[in-house]
Each structure stands twice: as structure tokens, then as C-alpha cells.
Amino acid sequence: MTRRGFLGLAAAAPFARAGRRGLAIAAPRATDVRIAEVRHAYEDWVYRAPYKFGGRIVDKVTILNVRCRVETRGGQVAWGFGSMTLGNMWAFPSPTMPYESTLRAMKALAERIARIAGRCTEVGHPLDLALVLEPAYLTAAAEVSRDLKLDQPIPKLCTLVVGSAFDAALHDAFGKVHRRNVYATYGPDLMTHDLSRYLGGEFKGDRLDRYLLREPQERIPLFHSVGGLDPLEAKDVKQPIGDGLPETLPEWIQFNGLVRIKIKLSGEDLRGDVERTLRIDRVTADTQARRGVADWKYCLDFNERCPNVGYVLDFLRQVRAGAPQGFARILYVEQPTARDLEADRANVMHEAARLRPVVIDESLTGLESLRLARAMGYNGVALKACKGQSQAMLMAAAARKYGMFLCVQDLTCPGASLIHSVGISAHVPAVAGIEANARQYVPAANKPWTERFPGIFDVTDGYIRPAGIRGPGLGIPDDLVPRF
């Protein structure tokens, strides 16, 4: 069988499953699109300061940029653009393979995904095409793992990250070909199917647009990340960077007017984690008092390093005893234990979630993982552009239907990828805030975008303002899109 024939069979599989659920494939619409062309390229950036999280230190990043040309049945054509950091230290952590090996694997996968997407002959809404393409991407990841003889196979999360820039470019192109913002393309006039096609019979009759805001929120709280190596006070600065940007937590609070702070924790040193959290609370409280600010919040991120839920409970109780007001400011706890939930079903979060919302991040790769997490006591969801626009929309709808806590996080996303993340945060109701870590660690990559989008890249009062991204597609203007 030819590879093209194989891809055709792989692409048909999701629709066959949909048919067995009793969902007839509707007649194609004139507004549907096909992928006519796909291009991709890379950018490499060095961090201004290393970022420590989850026991790993990151000091550089490779960005995957994708351009996608679509064509409607009526012959209308538009280009779309998607961008995402590959983030291999997070998406493909390995105890045996170095950074360069996992990055090489992700690039090899990007090459295959570009060919798969470019050869896709299906026609439909981007969510329908994603339903076709994701299984083929996962098959390609298995092939790359075998071909490169990797110590561990490329995980599904990693495949989603690589595919996310392609998915974003497709959604962007779809919006632009119809001269609409992408969040105005999820209604029944352009989407043939309800959510049951993508999420199963439980969602029969539910339409995606009902779970989203068509007009963006006016402002979104900005979360500032305090990494494991980040100095808290001047006495912690061992070697000043000297680039004019803040170097301590009080300086960042003043610089961006911060009211949301994300605390990265080790998950391996209970006393150290408690003491660092209490110190961050003291430093923050002192700084906010000088600013006259009384209302600010924290989130806690263990990056799946806690050995068990008992660690989380001990941590929360000790923080509450040491700083009751600081504990009251905790909005949520993020992914405290290992991402493979199936491997440790007894490690449930019910008791911890009664103290503070506990959200899944690394574990969330689709509806099955969301349902498993709920059964294990998780009551919140972290949405990320790096898992794909299609998945972010579907998981937002599912989480809202289930009444779960929502937040949006990034993968230290600069430029267009941050604009993408902001769009998600602006259109999903009740989102607690958004990260924008690139302004801390790789601000040089933001410079081409700052003048056009000051509400996103030049924050002074603790809030991102997304009004500037209401244009067609993801809101990224064509003149800022790199040509390749």
C-alpha cells in the first residue's frame, strides 16, 4: 500500500467511528475548506535567564512556524499562520535522551505532519479536519520513534504540541477566508455538526459556540511565573543580567502591576516548598502594601513532581498554618502528581480539591483523560494553545459542561503563540487568568509584536487587554507573518 493510501485509511477511521455512533456525515457545505498548501520553518532563541520548573532547567527555545493555505468549494483562498514553541523539555521529558535528541525527534515529526496535512484531501470545518488528521499524526509519531530508534516513543502530548502550530494555521486560514475572527466560526452557520461528533453522545445537541464568548473579555489577569531559580529579593541576585528588565519579584510586581503570581515548586522537598511559598507570600505582601494593593492571587505548580496526594495535603496544611491570608489567596493547584493517571488510579485528588481546585495540565490529552481525571478528583482544567486550537475549544466546552474550574497557560509562548493563547483566554468564560512567561525569559522574541499589540505585550496594571486581536482568524495581521 502506498503511503498516500495508508493516510487515506487513517484519515477515514475517525469518521467510521462517528458513523457507528449513529452520526451521519452531512453533505459538504460551500463554506468548507480543503488544505491546499502547508509550509513550515523554525526560529531559535536564547533565554535572558534560565527557567527552572519540574526539576528541569530551560535556557533556549525552538519555535515552529506554520503557514497554511486553504481553499473553499467556491474557490476562495486564504493563508493562515500558526506558531508554537516546541517545548521538548516539557512535552517530551526523558531520563535518558538529551535535549538535542528529543528536539530532533520533534522536528522529524513536524516534517511528517507537514506532509500529512499538505496531502489531506478531506474537506470540512477545521474541527472536522482535525478529527481526521490527529490519528494520522499519532501514527507518524510512532513511525518517527521507530525510525530514530528512540529510547522512549514520542508521547501523545508531544505529538499534540508539534501538531498545534499546524492546527492553529488551519483555524487562522479558515477565519481569514471567511473574513471573521476564528471565534465567530464555531456557530451552526459554518459548523455542520454539534459536539457529539467530536465528544460523543453525551454532548448531543450541544453547539460549540454556546460555550464560548463571541466578543472577547475586556481584560484578563496576567500570571507571572516565579521559577525555581528566580531571585525573590536583591540579596538573591548572584549575577545581575543588567538588561534593564526587572530581576527580582518586587521589581516585576512594580513593572507589570502584577496581581497574579504562579509559584513553581519542586514537589521533592516539602519543607523547602513550604518555606519558598511563605517567603514569596511575604515578599509579595510587602510589595503590594507599598503599592496600596489589597487583592492579589497565587497559583501553585508542582509540574507533576509530587510523589503522592499526601505531599500536596501536607503542603497545603502547612502553608495555611504558616500564612492563613496567603493560603486564602491560592486560586488553584496545578498537576501535582505524575501525568500518567492510569498508572496510579489510587492517587486521587478528592481531599486536596476540597481545599483548593486541582487542575490537570500534562495529563490532559483528550476527553478520555479529562473523564479519568474527574473520576480521580481533579476539578479543574488548564487549557493550552500548545495542544491545538481544536482541542482547546473542545476541552473548554467539556470542562464547562462538567462545571470545572478553568485556566489558560502557555509554554513560554512569545509573539504569535501568545496572541493565540490570549485569544483562548479571552473567549472562554470564567477563565482565572493567563500566563505570559516569554516577557520574563525570552522578551527579544516579543519585540516585533509589542508596538502593534501593546495591550498584550506591554502590561502595566496586571491585566492583558485583547481588544487588538479581534481581526480575522486568530487576529494575527498578515504583515507581521514571516514569509517562508
N, C-alpha and C positions, 0 to 999 in steps of 0.2 A: 504494500500500500504506500502511496506517495505521502509525503508529509502534509501536503495540502488536503489530501483525502482524510488523513488522520485528524487534522484540525477541524474539518467539517463534521466528523463524527463527534469529536469532543465538544464542539460548539452546540450540537443538537441535543446533547444529553440533558442539560437543564430544562429545555422545553419539553422533552419527553417526560421528565418527572412532573413538570407542571401539568401536562396533559393527564397523567394518572391521578392528579388531584382533581380532575374534572374541570380544568380551566382551558377553555377553547382558545386557540390562537386567533385573535381578531384579524380582520382584513387590514393590511397596511394602510397608513394614512399618508396624505400628501406631505405632512409636516415631518414625517420620519426621515432619518438620515442614514447614510452609509459612510463608513470611513474611506476616504479617497486616498489619503497620504499621511504618513507618520514620519517625523524626523526627531532625532534627539541629540543632545550634546551635554557636556559636563562643565562645571566650574569648580575650582578648588580654592579654599580659603583657609587661612591660619587664624586661630583664635587669638584675641588680645590677652586672654588669661585662660588657664586651664579650667575645665568644668568637671568636678567630681560628683558622680552620682552612682548609686548601686554598686559601689566597690570598684568602679572604673573611672579612668581619667581621660577626658577627650580634649584635644588641643587643635583639631583641624576638622574640616568637613568637605565632603564632595557633594555638590548639588547636581541633581539630574533635571535637566530642562527638556520639555517635550513640546513640539508643535504638531498639531493635528488638523488636517483639512477634511471637512465633511461636505456632503452634497445631499440636498433634499431630492425627493422624487420629482419635484418640479424644476430641478436644475439650479437651484440657488446654492451658492458656495460660500463658505467662510472658514477662516483659520482660527483655531483656538490654541491657548497656551497653558501649560501646567508646569509647576516647578516644585521639587521637594528635595530636602536633604536626605541622603541615603542612610545616615544614622546607623551604620552597621554595628557599632558598639552596643546599641540598644536593641535593634531589630534582629541581630544575629550574633548574640554573645556566645563565645566559645571558650572552653577551658584549655583547648589545645591549639587552635588556629589563631595566628596573629591578625592584627588589624588589616594588613595588606591582603591576606588571603580571603577574608570574608568580604572585603570591598571588591576584590577581583571577581568573586562569585556573584555579587550583586550586579556588577557591570555586565558580566556574561549573561545574566538573566535579563537585564534590560535590553540587550541586543536581541534576544529571542522574543521578548514581549513586543518589541518594535515590529518584528517581522509578523508575529501573530496578529497584532492589531491591524497592521497595514494590509494583510491578506484577508481580513474578515469580510465576508460577503453579505452578512446579515444586515437587515435594515430595520430601524426602530428608534425608540427613545433611548438616550444614554443608559438608563437603568436596565432596559431590555438587553442592550449590547453588553453591559457589564455582567448580566446573568449568563450570557454566552461566553464571555472572554475569561472570567475568573477561573473556571475549571481548566481551560487551556493553559493559563498562566501557571497554575499549580502543577500541571503535568510537565510544563517546561522547567519548573524549578527542580522537579525530581530528575529530569534528564541532565540538567547542569550539574546537580550534585553527583550523579554517576560519572559524567564525563570528566569532571575535575577531580574525581576521587576524594571528595571532601570527607573530613573526619566525622562530621555530622551533616545530615541533609538540611537543605535550606528550609527554615521553618515557614509555616503559613504566614505568620506575622511579617516576616521579612519579604515574602512574595507580595503581600499587600502594600508594603512600603514602596517597593520597586514599581509596582503597578499603579500607585496613586498618582504619579505625575501624568501618566497616560490617561487615566480616568478623568483627572482634572481638565486636561486639554480637551477631551471629548465633550464634557459638560460645558466648558467655556465656548467651544465652537458651536454647540447646539444653541446656546443662548444668543450668540452673535449672529448666527444665520437667521434667527427669528427676531433679532433686534430687541431682545428682552434680557433683563437680568436673569441669571440662572434660577433664582428662587421664584421667578414668575413662570417657570417652565414645568412646574410639578403639579399643575392642575389638570382636570379632565379634558381640557381642550387640546392638550399636547400629549398627555399620558393616557394610553388606551386602557391600562389595567389598574385595578385597585391594588392595595398592598398584599392581598392574599397571593398574588402571583409570585411575590418575592419572599414573603414571610409565612405563608401557609394559611390554612383555613381559618385560624383564629382571628385573622385580620380581614375577613370577608366584609366587603362594603366600606372599609376604611380607605380614605384617599390621603395621599401623602401631604398635599397642601394644607389639610386641616390641622396638621401637627406643626406647621411652620408659620413664621411671621412673614407675610409678603413684603412689608416695609421693615427695614432694619431698626433695631433699637437705637435710640439716640446716643447712648454711651454704654460702655462695658468696663467693669473694673479690671485693671491690669494687675496680674500676679507677677511679682518679682521673685526670682528664684535665688535662694541662698544655698549655693553648692557647698560640698564638703570641705573645699579648700578656700572658700571665700572669706576674706578677713571681715570681722564684725566691727572692730574699732581700729583706731590709728595704731595702737600698740601691736596689732596683729599683722600689720603690713611689713613683711620682711624685705621685699624688694619692690619698690614703687614702680608702677608701669609708666607713669608720667606722661600720659597721652591727653590729659585734660578732662577725661571722664572720671566719674566717681570711682573710688577704690574701697570704700567701707560702706557698711549698711546705712549709717546715718546720712552719709553723703548721697547715696542712691535715693533714700526716702525724700530728702530735700530736693534733689534734682528732678525726680519724676512725680513728686507729690504723692507717694505711694500710700495706698490704704489696703492692699492685699499683698501678703508675703507667703511664699512657698518655702518650706523648710525641708531640705534634703537630709535624710538621716541614714545611718549605716545599717540598722537592723541587726547588728552583731555585737553591739556594746551598749547594753541597756543603760548603765549609769552615764556613759558618755552621751548617749542620745538625749536622755532627760536633761543633763546639765547644759548641753548645747541649746536645747529648746528653751529652757528657762533663761539662759543668757540672752538669746535672741529676743525673747519677750521683754527682758529688762532694757536692753539697748533700744528696742523699738518704742517701748512705752516712754522712755526718757526723751527720745527724739520727737515723738508725736506730742508730748506735753509742751515741748518748746515751740512746736508749730501751732498749738491750740487745737489739735485734732483729737477727738474722743472716740471715734468709731473706725476701727480697722479690724481685719480678719487674717487668719492664718489657714493654710492647708499643710498637711504633713505627708511627705512622700518617702516611703522606705524602699521604693524600687524593688519590691518583691524579695527583700533580703531577710525579713524576719523568719526565724525558724518555725514559728507556730503562732496561733492566735493568742496564746498565753503571754507572749512577749508584748504584743500590742496592748493587751489589757493591763499588764503591769506598767507599761509606759504611760498609758493614759491616766491611770490612777495616781501615779507618782507626779505627773505634771499637774493634775488637778490639786493634789495636796500642796505642791510647791508654789503654784501660782493660779489660784482659783479664777481670777479675772483673765489670765492668759488662756486657761483651758476654755473658758466661755467664748473666747474669740476663735476657736478652732472650727472652721466650716466643715471640713471633711478630712478623711484619711485615705490615702491613695495606695492601692495594690500593695498591701503589706507583706504578703507571702508569695511563694513561687507561682509562676504563670500557668503551670500545668495543674489546673484544678482537679482534673480527672485522676491524677496520680495520688492525691491525698484528700479523698472525699470527706474524711473525718475532721479536717481542719476547717471548721465552719466559722462564720463571722457574726452569727446572730447576736451574741452578747456584746461584741465590740460595736456593732451597728446600732445598738440601743444607746450607746454613749455618744457616738458621732457617726454620720454617714460614712460608709466604707465603699469606695468605688473601685471598679475593675478598670484596668488600663491595658497592660501587656496581655492579659488573658482574653480580652475581647477581640475575637476574630470573626464573629458572625453570630447569628441568632442562637445556635445551639450553645455556644459558650455563654451567652447572656442568660439563657434559661438555667444553665447549670449554676452560674454564679448566684442567681436569685435563690435557687434551691439551697445554696450553701450560706445564705445570709447576707450576701452583698446587696446593698440597697442604693447604689449609685453607679453611674456610667461616665467615663471620660471619653469624650468624642475627640477624634484627631483627624486632621486633613491627611496625615501621612498614611492612613488606612484606606484612603479613597473617598471621594465625594459621594459615590454611590452608597458605600457602607455607612458613612456618617449620617446620611439622610435616613436610611432605613433603621439604623440603630437609634437615632434620635426619636423616630416615630414609635419604635417598640418600647423604648425606655419611658416615653411619655405615656403610652397606653398603660404601662405597668405602674405608673406613678413613681418613678425612680428619680433620685437626685441627679442633676446633670452639671457637667463642667466641660470646658474645652481646653485642651492643652496642645502645645506644639512640640516639635522635635528640634528646638533651637532653630526655628524657621526664619530665614531672612527674606526680604523683598517680596516677590510674588507669592511665595508659600505662606508668608504671614498674612498677606491680604486674603488669601484663601481661608486660612484659619479664622480670621476676623469675620469673614462672611458667614461662616458656620455659626459662630458665637452670636452674631447679630440677628440671625433668623431662627434660632431655636429658643423658644420661650423658657424663662426661668433658669437660664444658664448662670452659674455662680461667678464666672469671670473667665479670663483668658490669659494664658502665658504669652510672653513675647521675649524669649531669652536671648535672641540674637543681638538685641540692643546692648546686652551686657558682654557677650562673649565674642561676637563677630560683627560689630557695628559697621565695619567697612562695607560689608555686603548689602547694607541697608541704604547706603548713601545715594545711589541712583534713584531711589524711590521716595526719599524724605521730602523733597521740595513739592512733589505732586500730591503726597498724602500726609500732610503734617498731623492730621488727627490720629493717624496710626503710628507714625514713626517719631513724633516729637511730642511726647506726653509730658505735661507739666502739673496736672492736677489728679493723677492717679487713674484716669479714665481714658480709654481708647474711644475715638469717635469715628464710626464707619460711614458717615454720610458721603464721603468722597468715592465710595465704591458701588454706587447704585447703577453704574453704566451697564452695557450689555455683557452677557456672560458672567464671569467671576468679577467683573469690574476692573480688569486689568487693561489699560489702553494699549492699542496696537503699537504706538510709537515707543513704548517702553519695553516691548518684547524683543529680546535679542534675535537676530537673524542667523540661521544656520541651516 
